[in-house]
Amino acid sequence: MGTTVERKSERELVVTRTFNGPPRLVFEAWTKPELFRQWWVPQSMGMSLLSCEMDVRVGGKYRLEFQNETMAFFGTYLEVTPPSRLVWTNEESDDGAVTTVTFEETGGMTLLVLHELYPSKEALDGAIAGMEGGMPESFAQLDELLVTLGASVGRS
C-alpha cells in the first residue's frame, strides 16, 4: 500500500496511507514507546532512537532522542482521542509544525491521515524533502510491525 505525500497549501502537508490492521492497533503503535521505536526511524538512515519518552495525554510531553544526541524531536500533546485522533506540537525549532493524525476504520483496515500545519512556507519547504523520503519507509516498517502485532493478538 502506497504512501501519498501531498502539499495542500503553502503551509500544509498531508500524508495518507492505509494500514492492514484495525485503528486500535495502529493507534497503539503511535502511542506506546516500545512499539513506536520499532518503526518510526527509517532503517536506511542507519540511526536508532536513544530514548523515546511519550506521556500520551492532553498536556503530556514527548521527547525522541537519536543515538548521536545531536538531534531530538519534542513537543506537547494537544489532543488524544483513542483510537481515532492525535494532535501534537513539534517544538524543536521555531519552524515546527502542529501535527494531527487521524485513524479511520475502513473494512478492518485503517486509513491514516497525517496533517502538518507549518508556521511558514519556508518551514514546509525545509521539511518536505525529509517527509517524502522518510515517511514511506517508516510507514512500510509500521506495516511489518502490524503484521507481527496482528499475529500475536490472534494467538492471545
N, C-alpha and C positions, 0 to 999 in steps of 0.2 A: 504494500500500500504506500502510495507516494505522499510526500510531504510537500505542501504548497506554501511558498513564502511570497507574500504579496504586499506591495506598498499601496496602502489605501488612500493616503494623502501625504502632504509634506512632512507630517509628524507621526503618522500611524503606520504600523506594520502588523500584518495578520498572518499567522502561521496555522495551517489546518492539516489535520491528519486523522484518519480513522484507525483505531486500535482494535485488535481482536481480543476483546475482554470487556467485562461489564464496568461501568463507571466507578463502582466501589473499589475494584482492584486498581484501576488507573489512578484514581484519586489517592489511594494508599501509596502508590509508587512515587507520587509527587509530595507526600506529606510525612512519610516515615524515613528518617535519615538513613537507616540501614538498607532501605530499598533504593532511595534516591541516589546514593553514592554509587550504586551498581550500574547506573545507566546514563547519568547526566553529562559526564565528561566524555567527549568523543575519543575513542581509543587511539585514533590516528594522531592525536595531539601529543601522545606519549607522556601525559601528565596524569596525576591522580589527586583526589581530594585528600588533603592532610587532615582537615576537620570539616565536619558537616553538622552544624547546630541548627535545629529548627524547633521553635516554640510556636506551633501552628494553632494560633488563636488570635482573635482580633486584638491588636496592640502588641502581639508577640513578635519577637525578633528572629531573624535567621542570619547566619554567617557561614559562608563557604570559603575555606582557605585552601590554596593549592600547595603542593609539596615544596615549591621553591619560595613560598611565603611572600613573593613579590606581587601576588595578585589575590585579591579577595573580593567576594561579592557579599553584600549585606543590605538589610533593609527591614521593613516592618510589614506585618500582615494587616491589611485594612479590612478585609472581608474573608470569612471562612464559612462556607456553606457545604458541608459534606453531603453527598459526593458529587456536587454539581458545579461549584464555583469557588475560585481562589483569587484574591486580589492582593498584590503587594507592591511596595516601593523598592526601587533599586537606588541605594544611597551612596554607592561607592564613588560617584562623581557628580558634578553639577549637571551632567548630561544624562543622568539616569532616568529611565522610563518608569511609568506605572504599568505593571503587568496584570492583565486579567486573563485567567484561564477558565474555560467552561468545559464541562464534561457532560455530553448529552447521549443518552441511551438510544441506539438505533439497531434494533433487532439483535440484541445480545452483544453488540459491539459498542464502542464509544467513539463518538465524533468529538475530537478535541479541537478547540479553537483558542489559540494564544493570541491575545491582542496587546500590543505595546503602544503606549502614547508617550512620545518623547517631548522634551521642552522646546526643541527647535528642529528645523530641517537639518541643520548641520549635525546635531546629535544623532539623528536617524541615519544620515549619510555614513557616519562613523561606525554605526552598529550593524548595518545591514549586511556587509560582506561576511562578517563572522556568523551571522544568523543563517545565511544561505549556505555556507559551508558546513557549519557545525550542527545545526538543528536536525537535518535529515539523518545524519549519522547517530546523534543522540537518540532520536526517536526510533531508529532501527534497533538500537540497543534496548530501548524500553520494550519494543515488540518482543524481543527474545526473552526478557525478564518476565513479561506477562505470560508467555508460554509456560515457563517454569512455575510461576505463581498459580496459574490455572490448573496445572497438573497436580500441584501439591494440595490445592483446595479440593480438587476432585477426589483425592485419596483420603482426605480427613473425614 
